[in-house]
Amino acid sequence: MTDSRIATARLGASGPEVGVQGLGCMGMSFAYGPSDADESRATLERALELGVTLYDTADAYGAGENERFLSPFFRAHRDELVIATKFALAIDPDDPTKRIIRNDAPYIRQCVEASLKRLDVDVIDLYYMHRRDVNVPLEETVGVMAELVREGKIKHLGLSEVTAAELRTAHAVHPIAAVQSEWSLFSRDIEAKVVPAARELGVTLVPYSPLGRGFLTGSFAKAEDLTAGDFRRQQPRYTGENAAANAALLDPIRTVAEAHGATLGQIALAWVQQRASVHGLPIVPIPGTRKPSRVEENTAATRIVLTEEELALLEPIASKVAGDRYADMRFASAGRE
């Protein structure tokens, strides 16, 4: 172990203590083009050395392949880390190329058993409802999740992309440890209602895509820069005129990065990490990467503190972003608030 381990934060009022930055593992198997399995394994190990203990996956990532890929690492370090996975995104029986959202009890029970088998563990530490099926009462969905806690199959409950009202409804049924939503210099819609509700209820925020799916690092400037099949080629923010307009928004981040001798990505992550003190609640972002060097870069960002002047320089960025974060915003919390 090194002496550069990151600080820690607690998930919810009574959840586990984890590194103040987690690791999004989706890209190791899914969505972001080809990956190198050996390099991804090295990334997992290096993250743990640096104090990253929350590892995020889902049954939808590669139709279970991501859970299978992570399983040997999880088994080897079971007592050192927290496993987070999700249910809700199912294959449309009428069109295998499409996903539908399911929150019904039989499906949840089917999913948890399948994830336990793929992960090869006895219990899942943090189990998320990946997306909200508005046709199923939330009380029923969370009620089933609570039953799984009592049965010893999961330890803590999480929700992803829920509204403030949905969070309050769910929390009244069973304590919610974490809410996972997109939150970055480009995506701040949750600050209006979801963040205050989480603070009020003692729920930890787990921002996904804190690097704007890589755009905030400057690693690509438009969808055409990405390999065929990359999920980001379908997202409005990274195509056509939107991409050109949004690329210009990186200039203030470059200015701050130069002042700190840091990368663009480190400033974007430092901004997200600093939301914890700005909003008064625990925040554990889960930037995704497949390279050990990137984990080192990302975790180092937890030690960067931005000045009030720098925060003010970055403040206007989100209001100028062109394009939605998804082509269909109905399944994001902002589309239902």
C-alpha positions in Angstrom: 0.0 0.0 0.0 1.1 3.6 -0.6 0.8 6.7 1.6 -1.4 8.4 -1.0 -4.7 6.7 0.0 -7.7 8.8 -0.4 -10.0 10.0 2.5 -13.3 8.2 3.3 -17.0 8.9 3.5 -20.0 7.0 4.7 -22.8 5.7 2.5 -26.0 6.9 4.2 -26.6 7.1 7.9 -25.6 3.5 8.6 -23.9 2.2 5.5 -20.3 1.3 5.0 -17.4 3.7 5.0 -15.8 3.8 1.5 -13.1 5.8 -0.2 -14.3 9.3 -1.0 -14.0 8.4 -4.7 -15.2 5.1 -6.2 -14.6 3.4 -9.5 -17.2 3.0 -12.3 -16.4 -0.3 -14.0 -18.9 -0.2 -16.9 -16.4 0.7 -19.5 -14.3 -2.4 -18.8 -16.9 -4.5 -20.6 -19.4 -2.2 -22.3 -20.3 1.0 -24.0 -17.0 2.8 -24.5 -15.3 0.7 -27.2 -12.6 -2.0 -27.0 -10.9 -2.6 -23.7 -7.8 -4.6 -22.6 -8.7 -7.1 -19.9 -5.3 -7.2 -18.3 -5.1 -3.5 -18.1 -8.5 -3.3 -16.6 -7.5 -5.9 -13.9 -4.4 -3.8 -13.1 -6.7 -0.8 -12.8 -8.9 -2.5 -10.3 -5.8 -3.5 -8.2 -4.3 0.0 -8.3 -7.5 1.6 -7.3 -7.7 -0.5 -4.2 -4.1 0.3 -3.3 -5.1 4.0 -3.5 -8.1 3.6 -1.1 -10.8 3.2 -3.7 -13.2 0.7 -2.1 -16.6 1.3 -3.9 -16.8 -0.6 -7.2 -19.8 0.1 -9.4 -21.3 -2.3 -11.9 -24.8 -3.4 -13.1 -26.4 -6.4 -14.6 -27.1 -4.3 -17.8 -23.4 -3.7 -18.5 -22.7 -6.1 -21.3 -25.7 -8.3 -20.3 -24.0 -9.5 -17.2 -20.5 -9.6 -18.6 -19.2 -6.8 -16.4 -20.3 -8.6 -13.2 -18.6 -11.8 -14.4 -15.4 -9.9 -15.3 -15.2 -8.3 -11.9 -16.0 -11.4 -9.9 -12.4 -12.8 -9.5 -11.2 -9.4 -8.2 -14.2 -9.1 -5.8 -13.6 -12.7 -4.5 -9.9 -12.0 -3.9 -10.6 -8.8 -1.9 -14.1 -9.5 -0.5 -13.4 -8.0 2.9 -11.7 -4.9 1.6 -14.3 -3.5 -0.8 -18.0 -2.6 -1.3 -19.8 -4.1 -4.3 -22.5 -2.0 -5.9 -24.7 -3.4 -8.7 -28.1 -2.7 -10.1 -31.3 -4.0 -11.6 -34.1 -2.5 -13.8 -32.9 -2.5 -17.4 -34.4 -5.5 -19.2 -34.3 -6.7 -22.8 -37.5 -5.8 -24.7 -39.1 -9.2 -25.7 -40.4 -7.6 -28.9 -37.1 -6.1 -29.9 -33.8 -7.6 -28.5 -31.9 -4.5 -29.5 -33.9 -2.3 -27.1 -34.1 -2.0 -23.3 -37.2 -1.6 -21.2 -37.4 -0.7 -17.5 -38.8 -3.2 -15.0 -39.3 -2.7 -11.3 -41.8 -5.5 -10.6 -41.2 -7.9 -7.7 -40.6 -11.1 -9.8 -38.1 -9.4 -12.0 -36.2 -7.9 -9.0 -35.9 -11.3 -7.4 -34.8 -12.9 -10.7 -32.2 -10.2 -11.1 -30.7 -10.4 -7.6 -30.2 -14.1 -7.9 -28.6 -13.8 -11.3 -26.2 -11.0 -10.0 -25.3 -13.0 -6.9 -24.4 -16.0 -9.2 -22.4 -13.9 -11.7 -20.6 -12.1 -8.9 -20.1 -15.3 -7.0 -20.8 -13.7 -3.7 -23.3 -14.4 -0.9 -24.5 -10.8 -0.5 -24.5 -7.6 -2.5 -23.3 -4.6 -0.4 -25.3 -1.9 -2.3 -28.2 -2.8 -4.6 -29.5 0.0 -6.8 -32.8 0.4 -8.7 -31.1 1.5 -11.9 -34.0 3.3 -13.4 -37.6 4.1 -12.3 -40.6 2.2 -13.9 -43.4 4.7 -13.3 -45.9 2.0 -13.8 -44.9 0.2 -10.6 -45.6 1.9 -7.3 -42.3 2.9 -5.8 -43.4 1.6 -2.4 -43.7 -1.9 -3.9 -40.3 -1.8 -5.5 -38.5 -0.6 -2.4 -40.6 -3.0 -0.3 -39.2 -6.0 -2.3 -35.7 -4.5 -1.9 -36.2 -4.3 1.8 -37.3 -7.9 1.9 -34.0 -8.8 0.2 -32.2 -7.0 3.0 -34.1 -9.1 5.6 -33.3 -12.2 3.7 -29.6 -11.4 3.7 -29.2 -11.1 0.0 -28.3 -7.4 0.0 -27.1 -5.1 2.7 -28.0 -1.5 1.6 -30.4 0.1 -0.9 -29.6 2.6 -3.6 -31.6 4.4 -6.2 -30.4 5.9 -9.5 -31.9 8.9 -11.4 -34.8 9.5 -9.0 -36.6 12.7 -8.2 -36.6 14.3 -4.8 -40.2 13.2 -4.3 -39.3 9.6 -5.3 -36.4 9.6 -2.9 -38.6 10.7 0.0 -41.2 8.1 -0.9 -38.6 5.3 -1.0 -36.8 6.4 2.1 -40.1 6.3 4.1 -40.3 2.5 3.2 -36.6 1.7 3.9 -33.5 3.8 4.5 -31.7 4.6 1.3 -27.9 4.7 1.5 -27.1 6.3 -1.8 -28.6 8.0 -4.8 -26.6 7.7 -8.0 -27.2 10.4 -10.6 -25.2 12.2 -13.3 -23.4 15.2 -11.7 -20.6 17.2 -13.3 -19.6 20.7 -14.5 -21.9 19.9 -17.5 -24.8 18.3 -15.6 -26.2 20.1 -12.5 -29.9 19.5 -12.7 -30.0 17.5 -9.5 -28.8 20.4 -7.4 -32.2 22.1 -7.4 -34.2 19.4 -5.6 -32.5 16.0 -5.3 -29.4 17.2 -3.5 -31.4 19.1 -0.8 -33.6 16.0 -0.3 -30.6 13.8 0.0 -29.0 16.1 2.6 -32.2 16.3 4.6 -32.5 12.5 4.6 -28.9 11.7 5.3 -28.4 10.0 1.9 -25.0 10.0 0.1 -24.8 11.2 -3.5 -22.8 9.0 -5.9 -22.2 11.1 -9.0 -21.7 9.1 -12.2 -20.1 10.5 -15.3 -18.4 13.2 -13.2 -16.0 13.7 -16.2 -18.8 14.2 -18.7 -18.2 10.8 -20.1 -14.6 11.9 -20.8 -15.5 15.1 -22.6 -14.4 17.2 -19.7 -10.9 15.7 -19.9 -10.5 16.9 -23.5 -9.8 13.4 -24.6 -12.3 13.8 -27.5 -14.0 16.8 -29.0 -16.8 15.2 -31.0 -18.6 11.9 -31.5 -16.7 11.2 -34.7 -13.5 11.0 -32.7 -14.8 7.8 -31.0 -14.8 4.3 -32.2 -17.8 2.8 -33.9 -20.3 1.4 -31.4 -19.2 3.8 -28.6 -22.3 4.7 -26.6 -21.3 8.4 -26.6 -21.8 8.7 -30.4 -25.6 8.6 -29.6 -25.6 11.4 -27.0 -26.7 14.8 -28.2 -24.0 16.7 -26.4 -21.2 15.2 -28.4 -22.6 15.5 -31.9 -22.8 18.2 -34.5 -23.0 21.8 -33.5 -23.6 20.8 -29.8 -20.1 19.3 -29.7 -18.4 22.4 -31.1 -20.2 24.7 -28.7 -19.5 22.5 -25.7 -15.8 22.1 -26.5 -15.5 25.9 -26.2 -16.8 25.6 -22.6 -13.6 23.8 -21.5 -11.5 27.0 -21.6 -12.2 28.1 -18.0 -11.3 24.6 -16.8 -8.0 24.9 -18.7 -7.3 28.2 -16.9 -7.9 26.6 -13.5 -5.9 23.5 -14.4 -2.9 25.6 -15.4 -3.0 27.4 -12.0 -2.9 24.1 -10.2 -0.5 22.2 -12.5 -3.3 19.7 -13.0 -5.2 18.1 -15.8 -8.6 19.1 -17.0 -10.1 15.9 -15.6 -8.6 16.6 -12.2 -10.2 20.0 -12.0 -13.6 18.6 -13.1 -13.3 15.9 -10.4 -12.1 18.3 -7.8 -15.2 20.5 -8.5 -17.5 17.5 -8.0 -15.7 16.4 -4.8 -15.9 19.9 -3.5 -19.7 19.8 -3.8 -19.7 17.9 -0.6 -18.7 21.0 1.4 -20.7 23.3 -0.8 -24.0 21.4 -0.3 -23.2 19.8 3.1 -23.6 16.1 2.3 -21.3 13.1 1.6 -20.4 12.7 -2.1 -18.6 9.7 -3.6 -18.2 10.2 -7.4 -17.4 7.1 -9.5 -15.3 8.1 -12.5 -14.8 5.3 -14.8 -11.4 4.3 -16.3 -9.6 1.3 -17.6 -6.0 2.5 -17.0 -4.0 2.5 -13.7 -2.5 5.8 -14.6 -5.9 7.4 -14.8 -6.9 6.0 -11.4 -3.8 7.7 -10.0 -4.7 10.9 -11.7 -8.3 10.8 -10.6 -7.7 10.0 -6.9 -5.1 12.8 -6.8 -7.9 15.1 -7.6 -9.4 14.5 -4.2 -6.6 16.6 -2.7 -7.1 19.6 -4.9 -9.1 22.5 -3.3 -10.5 25.1 -5.6 -10.6 28.7 -4.5 -13.8 30.8 -4.4 -12.5 32.7 -7.4 -11.9 29.5 -9.3 -15.3 28.1 -8.4 -16.9 31.4 -9.6 -15.0 31.0 -12.9 -16.5 27.5 -13.4 -20.0 28.3 -12.2 -21.5 29.4 -15.5 -20.4 26.4 -17.5 -23.5 24.1 -17.0 -25.9 26.8 -18.0 -24.3 27.1 -21.4 -24.1 23.4 -22.3 -25.8 22.5 -25.6 -27.9 19.3 -25.8 -29.4 17.0 -23.3 -27.4 14.3 -21.6 -29.6 11.6 -23.1 -31.5 11.4 -26.4 -34.5 10.4 -24.3 -34.7 12.3 -21.0 -37.8 10.5 -19.7 -35.8 8.1 -17.8 -33.5 10.7 -16.1 -34.7 12.4 -12.9 -34.7 15.8 -14.6 -37.3 14.5 -17.1 -39.7 13.9 -14.2 -39.0 16.7 -11.7 
